[in-house]
Amino acid sequence: MSSAEAGRITTDIPARMDRLPWARWHWLVVVGLGTVWILDGLEVTIVGSMSAALEPEGTGLGLSASDVGFAGAIYVAGACLGALFFGQLTDRFGRKKLFLITLGVYTVATVLTAFSMNPTWYFACRFLTGAGIGGEYAAINSAIDELIPAKYRGRVDIAINGSFWVGAAGGSLLTIPLLDPTVIDQEYGWRLAFGLGAILAVGILLVRRNVPESPRWLYIHGRDEEGDRIVKDIEEKVEHETGKSLHGVSQTITIRQRKTIGIAMIARTVFTLYPRRTVLCLALFIGQAFLYNAFFFTYGSTLIELLDVTQVGYYIALFALSNFAGALLLGPLFDIVGRVRMIAGTYISSGVLLAIAGFMLADLTAVTLTAVGMVIFFFASAGASAAYLTASEVFPMETRALCIALFYSVGTAVGGITGPLYFAKLIEDAIASGDITDIAPGYYLGAALMVAGGIVTIFLGVRAEGQTLENIAKPLTAEDDSGEEPATKAGPQPVHS
C-alpha cells in the first residue's frame, strides 16, 4: 500500500519486493535481462578471433593490423560513451524503456555490421554496437537489483554478469568452423557470425518485453499507483507459482517524489555524499580491468607465437567456462559469507595467484598456462562480477544507473585502452625475443591492482548482504536524508520509518 500527500509518499513497495520467495517469475527476469551478457561475450570473442578474416581484400574488408586495433578501440569508446549516455537516461526515463532501447541499438548495429562493405561502415557499426552494450550494463544491472529479492541479489547479479563467459566460450568454439574454408566460404563466415548474434538478441528482446518497469523507480518518480499495481501483479504470480501465501510487511519509507534529479545532485552524491564508496568502486573496476587484460589480452598471442598452438578456440573455451563456473559456484557465498569477505578474498587470492604465474612463466606450456589461468580466474570472475554488484547497490536509487555507467566507463577506459597499449608492447617484445617471461611485468601490474582492490574493500567495503537497497543507500528524496554518508564498515543503517 502507498499513500501520497503534497508530493510526499509513504510506501511499502521495497519491503514487499524483498520478502518475495524465489519463483518462476524471477527466472523471467533473469532470462529476459541477464542473458544479454552472453551476447557481449559472444560479440567480443568472435571479433577478437575473426580479426584475421577481416583483413583480406576479397573475403574480408581489407583491414590492416592497425585497422583491427582501431576497431577494437572504437568499440571500447562506444561502450564507455554509451554507458554514460544511456545511464543518465535510464535514471531519468526508467529501466524498462532503456533496456528495450539499448538492446534495440545493439541488434540493429550488429545486423548492419554483418552487411559491412568497407572499413568506415564497419568502424561506425562497431561504435554503435559498443554503445548499445555499454547502455545495457547501466540499464540491466539497475533493473535486476531492483526486481530481485535482497536474499538472492548477490548470487543472481554475480552469476548474470559472469554469464559473459558462456558467450565467450560459445564464440570461441563457433569461430572454429566459421574460420574453416572447407566448411564455409570465408567471405560469408564472419558475416554469419554477426548475424547469429543478432538472431539471439531478437529472441532476448521478445522475452524482455514481458519484464515490468521497476516499481522502485516508479514510486520515486511520481507513479506510485502504477508501481503498486505491478507489485500486486507480481505477488499474485508468485503466490500462484509457489503455492505460498505472502505475509504482510510493516516496513515503509517516506520520500518526496521528483520527476527528475539534476546532474549537480548526482555529482554531489557520488563525490561528496559517498566518497568512500566512490573510491571503493574505482579500485574494484580498475583492478579487475587490468587483471583481465594482463592475462587475456596476451593469452591468444602467447599460445600461437610462443607456445606453438595452431587452434586457440578450445583453449579459450576452457578458460571461459572456468570463469563462468567461478561466478556461478562462488556467487551464493556473497550472500551467505558476506560481500566484504568474499570480494576481498577473491581479489587478493586471484592477484596473488597471477603474480605467482608471472614467476612461473618460463616453465609453463600451453596446457599448464591454461590450467593456471583457469584457477586464477575461477576466483577473479566472481570478484569482477561483484564490482558491478557493488556499484549497483551502494548508491541511491536516483543515481544507480549513472553510477554503474560511470564506474564501468572508467574501468573499461583504463583497462580497455591504457592496458592493451602496455600489454601489446610486452607481447611484441616477447615475440621478438622469443622469451615468454617478457610479459611477466603485465602480470605483476594486474596482480598488484587486484590486491590493492581487495585491501581497499577490507577498509571501505559495504556489508550489503541481505539488506534492502533502501537500507544500503537511502533515496536522495527520503524525508530523513541527513546528507551524511553511512558508515561503510559498520554496515548500512535502516532508514525506514
C-alpha positions in Angstrom: 0.0 0.0 0.0 1.1 3.6 -0.8 -0.2 6.9 0.5 0.7 10.2 -1.1 0.3 13.8 0.2 1.6 17.1 -1.2 4.4 15.4 -3.2 5.2 13.0 -0.4 4.6 9.3 -0.4 4.9 6.6 2.2 5.2 3.2 0.6 5.9 -0.4 1.4 6.9 -1.4 -2.1 10.6 -2.1 -1.4 9.8 -4.4 1.6 7.1 -6.2 -0.4 9.6 -6.9 -3.3 12.3 -8.1 -0.9 10.1 -10.5 1.0 9.1 -12.5 -2.1 10.2 -16.2 -2.3 12.0 -17.3 -5.4 9.6 -18.2 -8.2 9.4 -18.8 -11.9 8.6 -15.1 -12.3 12.2 -14.3 -11.2 13.6 -16.6 -13.8 11.7 -14.5 -16.4 13.7 -11.5 -15.1 17.0 -13.5 -15.2 16.4 -14.8 -18.8 14.9 -11.5 -20.1 17.6 -9.2 -18.7 20.6 -11.3 -17.8 21.2 -13.3 -21.0 22.5 -10.2 -22.8 25.9 -10.7 -21.2 26.1 -13.9 -23.2 25.7 -11.7 -26.3 28.5 -9.4 -25.1 30.9 -12.4 -24.6 29.9 -13.8 -27.9 30.5 -10.4 -29.6 33.9 -9.7 -28.1 35.2 -13.2 -28.6 34.0 -13.5 -32.2 35.5 -10.2 -33.2 38.8 -11.0 -31.5 39.0 -14.4 -33.2 37.9 -13.2 -36.6 40.3 -10.2 -37.0 42.4 -12.2 -39.5 39.3 -13.0 -41.6 38.5 -9.3 -41.9 41.9 -8.4 -43.4 41.9 -10.0 -46.9 40.5 -7.7 -49.7 38.4 -10.4 -51.4 36.7 -12.2 -48.5 37.1 -9.5 -45.8 37.2 -5.7 -45.7 40.9 -5.1 -46.5 41.6 -4.1 -42.9 45.2 -3.6 -41.8 46.5 -4.7 -38.5 46.2 -1.1 -37.2 42.6 -1.0 -38.5 41.8 -4.1 -36.5 43.2 -2.4 -33.4 41.3 0.8 -34.2 38.1 -1.2 -34.5 38.7 -2.6 -31.0 39.4 0.8 -29.6 36.3 2.4 -31.2 34.1 -0.5 -29.7 35.5 0.3 -26.3 34.9 4.1 -26.8 31.3 3.3 -27.9 30.8 1.2 -24.8 32.1 3.9 -22.5 30.1 6.8 -24.1 27.0 4.6 -24.5 27.1 3.7 -20.8 27.3 7.3 -19.7 24.7 8.5 -22.2 22.1 5.7 -21.7 22.9 5.5 -17.9 21.7 9.1 -17.4 18.6 8.3 -19.5 17.9 5.1 -17.5 17.7 7.1 -14.2 15.6 9.8 -15.9 13.1 7.8 -18.1 13.0 4.4 -16.5 14.7 1.0 -16.6 12.3 -0.7 -19.0 12.3 1.9 -21.7 16.0 2.0 -21.8 16.7 -1.8 -21.6 14.5 -2.1 -24.6 16.2 0.7 -26.5 19.8 -0.3 -25.7 19.1 -3.9 -26.9 17.5 -2.5 -30.0 20.6 -0.4 -30.7 22.8 -3.4 -30.3 20.6 -5.6 -32.6 20.4 -3.0 -35.4 24.2 -2.3 -35.2 25.1 -6.0 -35.3 22.9 -6.6 -38.3 24.5 -3.6 -40.1 27.9 -5.0 -39.2 27.1 -8.2 -41.0 26.5 -6.2 -44.1 29.7 -4.0 -43.9 31.1 -3.2 -47.3 34.0 -1.1 -46.3 36.1 -0.2 -43.2 34.3 3.0 -42.5 30.9 1.3 -42.3 32.5 -1.4 -40.1 34.0 1.1 -37.7 30.7 3.0 -37.4 28.8 -0.2 -36.6 31.4 -1.2 -34.1 31.0 2.1 -32.3 27.2 1.7 -32.2 27.4 -1.9 -31.1 29.6 -0.8 -28.2 27.2 2.0 -27.3 24.3 -0.5 -27.1 26.3 -2.9 -24.9 27.5 -0.1 -22.6 24.0 1.1 -22.2 22.9 -2.4 -21.3 25.3 -2.5 -18.4 23.7 0.5 -16.8 20.0 -0.3 -17.5 20.2 -4.1 -16.8 22.1 -4.1 -13.6 19.8 -1.4 -12.2 16.7 -3.3 -13.1 17.9 -6.7 -11.9 18.9 -5.3 -8.5 15.6 -3.6 -8.1 13.5 -6.6 -9.1 15.4 -9.5 -7.3 14.7 -10.1 -3.6 17.5 -8.9 -1.2 18.2 -12.5 -0.1 19.2 -13.6 -3.6 20.5 -10.3 -5.1 24.2 -11.0 -4.7 24.3 -14.5 -6.3 21.9 -13.6 -9.1 23.8 -10.4 -10.0 27.2 -12.2 -10.0 26.0 -15.2 -12.0 24.4 -13.0 -14.6 27.5 -10.8 -15.0 29.6 -14.0 -15.1 27.4 -15.4 -18.0 29.6 -13.2 -20.2 31.9 -16.2 -20.3 29.2 -18.5 -21.6 29.1 -16.3 -24.6 32.9 -16.2 -24.8 33.1 -20.0 -24.7 30.4 -20.3 -27.4 32.1 -17.6 -29.5 35.5 -19.3 -29.4 34.0 -22.7 -30.4 31.8 -21.1 -33.1 34.8 -19.5 -34.8 36.4 -22.9 -35.4 34.0 -24.0 -38.2 33.3 -20.4 -39.3 37.0 -19.8 -40.0 37.5 -23.2 -41.7 37.4 -22.6 -45.5 36.4 -26.3 -46.0 33.2 -25.7 -44.0 32.1 -22.3 -45.2 33.1 -19.7 -47.7 35.3 -17.2 -45.9 33.5 -14.3 -47.5 30.4 -15.2 -45.5 31.7 -16.8 -42.4 32.4 -13.6 -40.4 29.2 -12.1 -41.6 27.2 -15.1 -40.4 28.8 -14.8 -37.0 27.5 -11.3 -36.6 24.1 -12.4 -37.9 23.8 -15.2 -35.3 24.4 -12.6 -32.5 21.5 -10.5 -33.9 19.2 -13.5 -34.0 19.9 -14.3 -30.4 19.3 -10.6 -29.5 15.9 -10.6 -31.1 14.9 -13.7 -29.1 16.0 -11.9 -25.9 14.0 -8.8 -26.9 10.8 -10.9 -27.2 11.3 -12.2 -23.6 12.3 -8.8 -22.3 9.1 -7.2 -23.4 7.3 -9.1 -20.6 9.6 -7.8 -17.8 7.9 -4.9 -16.0 9.3 -1.5 -15.1 11.0 -1.3 -11.7 8.3 -0.4 -9.1 11.1 1.2 -7.1 11.8 3.6 -9.9 8.1 4.3 -10.4 7.3 5.3 -6.8 10.1 7.8 -6.7 9.1 9.4 -10.0 5.5 10.1 -9.1 4.0 6.9 -10.5 3.4 5.1 -7.2 -0.1 3.8 -8.2 1.4 2.1 -11.3 4.2 0.7 -9.2 1.7 -0.6 -6.7 -0.3 -2.4 -9.4 2.9 -4.0 -10.8 3.8 -5.3 -7.3 0.3 -6.7 -6.8 0.5 -8.5 -10.1 3.9 -9.9 -9.2 2.7 -11.0 -5.8 -0.3 -12.8 -7.4 2.0 -14.6 -9.9 4.5 -15.6 -7.1 1.7 -16.9 -4.9 0.3 -19.0 -7.8 3.7 -20.4 -8.8 4.9 -21.2 -5.3 1.6 -22.1 -3.6 2.7 -19.9 -0.6 0.6 -17.1 1.0 2.6 -13.9 1.3 2.7 -12.3 4.7 2.2 -8.6 5.1 5.1 -6.1 5.7 5.4 -3.4 8.3 8.4 -1.5 6.9 7.7 1.6 4.9 9.7 4.5 3.5 8.6 8.1 3.1 10.1 10.1 0.2 9.5 13.3 -1.7 8.6 12.4 -5.2 10.5 14.1 -8.1 10.2 13.7 -11.8 13.9 14.3 -12.5 17.2 14.5 -10.5 19.7 17.1 -11.6 23.2 16.3 -12.6 24.5 18.5 -9.8 22.8 16.4 -7.2 24.1 13.2 -8.8 27.6 14.5 -8.8 27.2 15.6 -5.1 26.0 12.1 -4.3 29.0 10.3 -5.8 31.8 12.6 -4.9 30.6 14.4 -1.7 27.9 12.2 0.0 29.6 8.8 -0.7 33.3 9.5 -1.4 34.5 6.2 0.3 32.1 4.2 -1.9 33.4 6.0 -4.9 37.0 5.1 -4.1 35.9 1.5 -3.4 34.2 1.2 -6.8 37.0 2.8 -8.7 39.5 0.4 -7.1 37.4 -2.6 -7.9 36.7 -1.7 -11.5 40.3 -0.7 -12.4 41.7 -3.7 -10.7 39.5 -6.3 -12.5 40.0 -4.5 -15.8 43.8 -4.7 -15.6 43.8 -8.2 -14.3 41.7 -9.5 -17.3 43.7 -7.5 -19.8 47.1 -8.6 -18.3 46.3 -12.2 -18.9 43.6 -12.4 -21.6 45.0 -9.7 -23.9 48.3 -11.6 -24.2 46.8 -15.1 -23.9 46.0 -15.8 -27.6 49.2 -14.4 -29.0 51.2 -16.2 -26.3 49.7 -19.6 -27.3 50.2 -19.0 -31.0 53.5 -17.2 -31.2 55.4 -18.5 -28.2 53.8 -21.9 -27.4 53.2 -23.2 -31.0 49.4 -23.6 -30.7 47.6 -23.6 -34.1 43.9 -23.6 -32.8 43.3 -21.5 -29.7 39.5 -21.8 -29.7 39.5 -24.9 -27.5 41.9 -23.3 -25.0 39.8 -20.1 -24.8 36.6 -22.1 -24.3 38.1 -23.9 -21.3 39.3 -20.7 -19.9 35.9 -19.1 -20.4 34.0 -21.9 -18.8 36.2 -21.7 -15.7 35.3 -18.1 -15.4 31.6 -18.8 -15.5 31.9 -21.7 -13.0 33.6 -19.3 -10.6 30.8 -16.8 -10.8 28.1 -19.5 -10.6 29.6 -21.5 -7.7 31.0 -18.7 -5.6 28.1 -16.4 -6.1 25.9 -17.7 -3.3 28.8 -17.1 -0.8 28.5 -13.4 -1.4 25.0 -13.6 0.2 26.0 -16.1 2.9 29.6 -15.3 3.9 29.2 -11.6 3.0 30.2 -9.0 0.5 33.3 -7.7 2.2 34.9 -11.0 2.9 34.2 -12.5 -0.5 35.2 -9.5 -2.6 38.4 -9.0 -0.6 39.1 -12.8 -0.7 38.6 -13.2 -4.4 40.5 -10.1 -5.4 43.5 -10.8 -3.2 43.7 -14.5 -4.0 43.4 -14.0 -7.7 46.0 -11.2 -7.6 48.5 -13.3 -5.6 47.9 -16.3 -8.0 48.6 -14.1 -11.0 51.8 -12.9 -9.5 52.9 -16.5 -8.9 52.0 -17.3 -12.5 54.3 -14.5 -13.6 57.2 -16.1 -11.8 56.4 -19.5 -13.3 56.0 -18.3 -16.9 59.3 -19.8 -18.1 58.2 -23.3 -17.1 54.7 -23.2 -18.4 53.4 -25.0 -21.5 50.2 -24.2 -23.4 48.3 -26.7 -21.3 49.7 -25.6 -17.9 49.3 -21.9 -18.7 45.6 -22.5 -19.5 45.2 -24.6 -16.3 46.8 -21.9 -14.2 44.6 -19.3 -15.9 41.5 -21.4 -15.1 42.4 -21.5 -11.4 43.2 -17.8 -11.2 40.0 -16.7 -13.0 37.7 -19.1 -11.2 38.2 -16.7 -8.3 38.7 -13.5 -10.3 35.5 -13.8 -12.3 33.4 -13.8 -9.1 35.3 -10.8 -7.8 35.0 -8.9 -11.1 31.2 -9.6 -11.3 31.0 -8.3 -7.7 32.4 -5.0 -8.8 29.2 -4.5 -10.9 27.1 -5.7 -8.0 28.8 -3.2 -5.6 28.3 -0.2 -8.0 24.7 -1.1 -8.5 23.7 -1.5 -4.8 25.7 1.0 -2.8 24.4 4.3 -4.3 20.9 5.8 -4.0 18.1 4.8 -6.3 18.0 8.0 -8.3 21.7 7.7 -9.3 22.0 3.9 -9.6 22.2 3.5 -13.4 24.5 6.5 -13.9 26.8 5.3 -11.1 27.1 1.9 -12.8 27.8 3.7 -16.1 30.4 5.9 -14.5 32.5 3.2 -12.9 32.1 0.8 -15.9 33.3 3.6 -18.2 36.3 4.4 -16.1 37.3 0.8 -15.6 36.7 0.0 -19.3 38.6 3.0 -20.5 41.6 2.4 -18.2 41.6 -1.4 -18.7 40.5 -1.4 -22.3 42.6 1.4 -23.7 45.6 2.0 -21.4 46.0 -1.6 -20.5 46.1 -3.0 -24.1 48.6 -0.4 -25.2 51.0 -1.5 -22.4 50.4 -5.2 -22.9 50.7 -5.0 -26.7 54.2 -3.7 -26.2 55.0 -6.5 -23.8 53.8 -9.2 -26.1 55.7 -7.7 -29.1 58.9 -7.7 -27.1 58.3 -11.3 -26.0 57.7 -12.4 -29.6 60.7 -10.5 -30.8 63.0 -12.1 -28.2 61.2 -15.5 -28.1 61.2 -15.1 -24.3 57.8 -15.6 -22.7 58.9 -14.0 -19.4 58.9 -10.6 -21.1 55.1 -10.5 -20.5 55.6 -11.1 -16.7 55.6 -7.3 -15.8 52.0 -7.2 -17.1 51.1 -10.0 -14.8 52.7 -8.2 -11.8 50.8 -5.0 -12.6 47.5 -6.7 -12.8 48.2 -8.6 -9.7 49.1 -5.5 -7.7 46.0 -3.7 -8.7 43.8 -6.6 -7.7 45.4 -7.0 -4.3 45.0 -3.2 -3.9 41.3 -3.6 -4.7 41.0 -6.3 -2.1 42.7 -4.2 0.6 40.5 -1.2 -0.2 37.5 -3.5 0.2 38.6 -4.6 3.7 38.6 -1.0 4.9 35.8 0.5 2.8 33.6 -2.4 1.8 29.8 -2.3 2.5 28.1 -5.2 4.2 25.1 -5.2 1.9 24.2 -8.9 2.0 20.5 -9.4 2.8 19.8 -5.7 3.1 17.1 -3.9 1.1 18.6 -1.4 -1.3 16.9 1.5 0.6 18.8 0.4 3.7 22.2 0.3 1.9 21.8 3.7 0.4 18.6 5.6 1.2 17.0 7.6 -1.7 18.1 11.2 -2.1 14.5 12.2 -1.7 13.9 10.3 1.5 12.5 12.6 4.2 15.1 11.6 6.8 18.0 12.2 4.4 20.7 13.7 6.6 23.2 14.3 3.8 25.8 12.1 5.6 27.5 9.0 4.3 26.6 5.9 6.2 29.4 4.1 7.9 30.7 1.6 5.5 32.4 -0.9 7.8 29.6 -0.9 10.3 27.1 -1.8 7.6 24.1 0.0 6.3 21.6 1.5 8.8 17.8 1.2 8.4 16.1 4.3 7.0 12.5 3.2 7.0 10.0 5.0 9.2 
